[in-house]
């Protein structure tokens, strides 16, 4: 439908747009690894007795197993109605666990009603859904809250018998993840951004924590990837770098075909009809970029488009988008607008529009910079490249400016006088932004690599570190190594090599002086030796006086 529409335009921009769309190699959504659902069609209807009874009469003729559960206790004409004071539901298509409470006792309803461990399908007719995910899991129909409509659910339910495969939409690289290190937790942006409840933090301080993606619950919305500052979690196919290259090449093909004033129009693959309807009201310089989910790309992709000739970027959403997904997009948009305003650029260069309503668009005659070509590196590196290219032509109002609390860019400040150089911050930093050269008691920091995960702040036993979310336009300063804390090194009394901060050794000696195990100067001196010399000194003394072995 969309391609046929694009072919109809005869203007210069319309022909250039059609050529760009048809000549750019499409994003290949190859078949990724999948998970399988097994369903026998055992269906549960839950809600007020009267409504459950009416829906039962519509469904009983097409489904062989339908169980009824009343939440209001009203009597019913249907034989076999079950009643509950409260209900708890978890799972997904083919694996719904339903626990009901009646007269202060909890029961597995499937075992009682159908002599099975679970239900396959749940139709929830309650006004307040029993499962609170904004995006319903496969097999769960919260029609009581209005989405989906009952007629849509009744049409689809009979088809849910058999085996069904679903892609694993995302990949997780735990080496890049900033969620946890050494039992300390930090970034949880992806967990907070998931409207399907598919992501969670698993583990304990003893075993360590990690992000877990439940592929049966994941619906591929993409907000986790947009929120992730390190690209640890990303769309599997197409990967984010391929998506960005596709956009860059589409823009290049449009400009090479003499197209003018390109506007990138991000839209959903799932609703071509609405996309065509919107484009029919817009000028021919609006180039549609179809995505599996528009919330799967964020600020890095938007600015890459502006740095490659796009005069404007529009993100097309609809009013039924989950609130969490919309919140993530608005957070990205807020950050994009803050950056544009610092460059004295109209913030409408990047805008959200609702495709199911009328919207107006402000046109812009000039690009922000000369197209810089395909960007390389991870998402942060690509974003910095785009921003640096734009800021060469548009001078920032402030060298640094503060961002909102959850922003993945910023500085780390250290109250250096109270720092003990224990290196806990260095040990937990997932990106190497905080590091040490390993040769001296010195803690160094590179702002460009900091994702503001907070691990270093939580790990610091002296609590001398603090985060400062901000953006630094001075790319040389942002990339340079600065010293957060430095102090003299203690040199081993025997071999004279530096091995620890002098303040730490002095503090240990002061605390242990007077202790029975350190009553002689030799024991205290060993604290001021490196690990090798300490052992050598101990055994040398034992060789001269074997009776000292009794004191070990």
SEZA-535001 format. One record per residue (C-alpha): residue in three letters; z, x, y. Coordinates in steps of 0.5 Angstrom, whole numbers, plus 2048, in hexadecimal, padded with zeros to 3 digits. Layout:
<atoms>
alaZXY;...
</atoms>
This chain:
<atoms>
unk800800800;unk802805805;unk7FC80A804;unk7F7804804;unk7FA80280B;unk7FA80980E;unk7F280A80C;unk7F1804810;unk7F2807817;unk7EC80A81A;unk7EF80E820;unk7F0815821;unk7F781581F;unk7F681081A;unk7F1814816;unk7F581A817;unk7FB817814;unk7F781480E;unk7F481B80D;unk7FB81E80D;unk7FE819809;unk7F981A803;unk7F8821804;unk7FF823803;unk8018247FC;unk80681F7FB;unk80D8207F9;unk80D8207F1;unk81381C7EE;unk81281F7E7;unk81681C7E2;unk81D8207E3;unk8238207DD;unk8258187DC;unk82B8157D9;unk82B80F7D5;unk82E8087D5;unk82F8047CF;unk82F7FC7D0;unk8307F67CB;unk8307F17D0;unk8377EF7CF;unk8397EC7D6;unk83F7EA7DA;unk83F7E57DF;unk8457E67E4;unk8487E17EA;unk84A7DA7EC;unk84A7D67E6;unk8457D17E9;unk8407D67EB;unk8407DA7E4;unk83F7D37E1;unk8397D27E5;unk8367D97E4;unk8387D97DC;unk8337D27DB;unk82D7D67DF;unk82E7DD7DA;unk8317DA7D4;unk82A7D87D1;unk8277DF7D2;unk82D7E47D0;unk8307E47C9;unk8377E67CC;unk83A7E37D2;unk8427E47D3;unk8457E07D9;unk84B7E27DD;unk84E7DE7E2;unk8527E17E8;unk8557DB7EB;unk8587D77E5;unk8547D17E6;unk8537CD7DF;unk84C7CD7DD;unk8477C97D9;unk8447CF7D5;unk8487D17CF;unk84A7D87CE;unk84C7D97D6;unk8517DF7D6;unk8567DF7DC;unk8597E57E0;unk85E7E77E5;unk85A7ED7E7;unk8547F17E4;unk8527F87E4;unk84B7FA7E3;unk8488017E2;unk8428047DF;unk83A8037DF;unk8357FF7DB;unk8377FF7D4;unk83E8027D5;unk8427FD7D9;unk8497FD7D8;unk84D7F77DA;unk8547F77DA;unk8577F07DC;unk85F7EF7DD;unk8627E87DB;unk8697E67DB;unk86B7EE7DD;unk8677F17D7;unk8607F57D7;unk85B7F37D2;unk8547F67D1;unk8507F07D2;unk84A7F27CE;unk84E7F37C8;unk8517EC7C8;unk84B7E87CA;unk8457EC7C6;unk8497F17C2;unk8467F77C5;unk8487FC7C9;unk8447FB7CF;unk83F7F67D3;unk8387F87D5;unk8377F47DB;unk83C7F17E0;unk83A7EB7E5;unk83F7EB7EA;unk8407E47EE;unk8467E67F2;unk8467E67F9;unk84A7ED7F9;unk8467F17F4;unk84A7F47EE;unk8467FB7EF;unk8477FE7F6;unk8418027F6;unk83C8017FB;unk8368027F7;unk8377FE7F0;unk8368027EA;unk8318007E5;unk8337FA7E1;unk8387F77E6;unk8367F17EB;unk83A7F07F1;unk8377E97F3;unk83D7E77F6;unk83D7EB7FB;unk8357E97FD;unk8317EF7FA;unk82E7EE7F6;unk82C7E77F6;unk82E7E37F0;unk8277E17EE;unk8257E97EE;unk82B7EA7E9;unk8297E57E5;unk8227E77E4;unk8237EE7E3;unk8297ED7DE;unk8257EB7D8;unk8217F17D9;unk8277F67D8;unk8277F67D0;unk8257FD7CD;unk8258047CF;unk8248067D6;unk82380D7D9;unk82580F7E0;unk8248167E4;unk82981B7E5;unk82781B7ED;unk82C8217EF;unk82D8287ED;unk83482B7EE;unk8348337EF;unk83C8347EF;unk83B83B7F1;unk8398387F8;unk83E8337F8;unk8438337FE;unk84882E7FA;unk84D8327F7;unk84F83A7F6;unk85583C7F2;unk8598367F2;unk8588347F9;unk85382E7FB;unk84F82E801;unk84882B803;unk848823800;unk842821804;unk83E81F7FE;unk84381B7FB;unk844817802;unk83D816802;unk83B8137FC;unk83B80B7FC;unk83A80A7F5;unk84180E7F3;unk83D8137EE;unk8408197F1;unk84881B7F0;unk84C8217F0;unk84F8237E9;unk8548287E7;unk85B82B7E9;unk85E8307ED;unk85F8347E7;unk8588337E4;unk8548337EA;unk85082D7ED;unk84982B7ED;unk8448267EF;unk8428217EA;unk83B81D7EA;unk83B8177E5;unk8348167E4;unk83580F7E1;unk83880D7E8;unk8338117ED;unk82E80D7F0;unk82A8137F3;unk82C8107FB;unk82C8187FD;unk832818802;unk83581D7FE;unk8308227FF;unk82F820806;unk836821807;unk837828803;unk83782E808;unk835833802;unk83082F7FF;unk8348307F8;unk8328297F7;unk82B8277F8;unk8268227F6;unk8238247EF;unk81B8227F0;unk8198237F5;unk81E8297F7;unk81F8297FF;unk81B82F800;unk81582C7FD;unk816826801;unk81782A808;unk81082E806;unk80D827805;unk80F82580C;unk80C82B80F;unk80682B80B;unk80482480D;unk806825815;unk80182B814;unk7FC827811;unk7FC822816;unk7FC82781C;unk7F682B819;unk7F2824819;unk7F3823820;unk7F981E820;unk7FD81E826;unk80481D827;unk80781C820;unk80D81881F;unk810819818;unk812812815;unk81781380F;unk81780D80B;unk81880A804;unk81480A7FE;unk8178047FB;unk8157FF801;unk80D801803;unk80C7FA805;unk8127FB80B;unk80F80280C;unk8087FF80D;unk80B7F9811;unk80E7FE816;unk808803817;unk8047FD818;unk8087FC81F;unk808804820;unk802809823;unk7FE80D81E;unk80281381F;unk80881181B;unk807815815;unk80B81180F;unk80F81680A;unk811812804;unk818814801;unk81B8127FB;unk821811800;unk821812807;unk828814807;unk82781A802;unk82481E808;unk82882080F;unk829824815;unk82582A812;unk81F826810;unk81F823816;unk81F82981B;unk81A82C816;unk815827818;unk81682781F;unk81582F81F;unk80F82E81B;unk80B82A820;unk80E823820;unk810820826;unk81581B823;unk81881981D;unk81A81281B;unk81E810815;unk81D809812;unk82380680F;unk8247FE80D;unk82A7FA80F;unk82C7FA808;unk82D801807;unk834803804;unk83980480A;unk83B80B807;unk83480D807;unk83380B80E;unk83980E810;unk83781580E;unk830814811;unk834812818;unk838818817;unk83281D816;unk82E81981C;unk83581A821;unk83482281F;unk82D822820;unk82D81E827;unk833823829;unk82E829828;unk82982682B;unk82D824831;unk82F82B832;unk82882D832;unk827828838;unk822824833;unk82281C833;unk82681B82D;unk82181582B;unk81D81B828;unk821819822;unk822812821;unk82480D81B;unk82080681B;unk821800817;unk81B7FE813;unk81C7F7812;unk81D7F681A;unk8197F7820;unk81A7FD823;unk817801829;unk815808829;unk81680D82F;unk80F81282F;unk80F819831;unk80981D833;unk80B824832;unk80E82882B;unk81482B82C;unk81183282A;unk80B835827;unk80B83481F;unk80F83981C;unk80C838815;unk80F83780E;unk81783980E;unk81A83D809;unk82183E806;unk827839805;unk828832809;unk82C83680E;unk82783C80F;unk822837810;unk826833815;unk827839819;unk82083B819;unk81E83581C;unk823835821;unk82283C823;unk81B83A824;unk81C834828;unk82283782C;unk81D83D82E;unk819838833;unk81F833834;unk825838837;unk82C835834;unk831832839;unk837836836;unk83783C832;unk83C83882D;unk83E83182D;unk84382D829;unk840829823;unk84482381F;unk84982581A;unk845824814;unk83F828817;unk83D82E812;unk83C833817;unk84283781B;unk84783C81C;unk84D83F819;unk85384181D;unk85884681B;unk85F84681E;unk85F84E81C;unk86685081E;unk86984C818;unk86384E813;unk86685280D;unk85E85480B;unk860850804;unk85984F803;unk85A848801;unk854845806;unk84F84A803;unk8518487FC;unk84F8417FD;unk849841802;unk84383E7FE;unk83E841803;unk841848804;unk84184680C;unk84984980B;unk848850808;unk84B857807;unk84885D806;unk84D85F801;unk84E866804;unk853864809;unk85885E80B;unk85385B80F;unk85185380F;unk84A852812;unk84684C814;unk83F849814;unk83E843818;unk837841816;unk83A84180E;unk84083C810;unk83F83580D;unk846833810;unk848831809;unk85083380B;unk851837804;unk85383D808;unk85883980C;unk85B836806;unk85C83C802;unk85F840808;unk867841806;unk86884280D;unk86483D810;unk861841816;unk85A83F815;unk857839818;unk850835819;unk84C83481F;unk84683081D;unk840832822;unk839834823;unk83883B826;unk83183C829;unk831843829;unk82E845823;unk83084D823;unk83784B824;unk83784681F;unk83484B81A;unk83885081C;unk83F853818;unk84585281C;unk84C85481A;unk85184F819;unk857854818;unk85885B817;unk85E860816;unk85F867814;unk85F86880C;unk86486B808;unk862872805;unk8658737FE;unk86B8787FE;unk86787C7F8;unk86087C7F9;unk86087A800;unk85A8747FF;unk85B86E803;unk85D8687FE;unk861863802;unk862860809;unk86886580C;unk86C85E80E;unk86C85C807;unk86F862804;unk87486380A;unk87685B809;unk87785C801;unk87B863802;unk88085F807;unk881859803;unk88285D7FD;unk886863800;unk88D8627FD;unk88B85E7F7;unk88E8617F1;unk8878637EE;unk8858667F4;unk88C86A7F5;unk8898717F5;unk8838747FA;unk87E8757F4;unk87E86E7F3;unk87D86C7FA;unk8788717FB;unk87486F7F5;unk8728687F9;unk86F86D7FE;unk86A86F7F8;unk86386D7F6;unk8638697EF;unk86186F7EB;unk8668747EE;unk86C8707ED;unk86B8707E6;unk86A8777E6;unk8708787EA;unk8748747E5;unk8728787DF;unk87387E7E2;unk87A87D7E4;unk87B87A7DC;unk8788817DA;unk87E8857DE;unk8838807DC;unk88287C7D6;unk8898787D6;unk8868757DC;unk8828717D7;unk88886D7D6;unk88786A7DD;unk8808677DC;
</atoms>
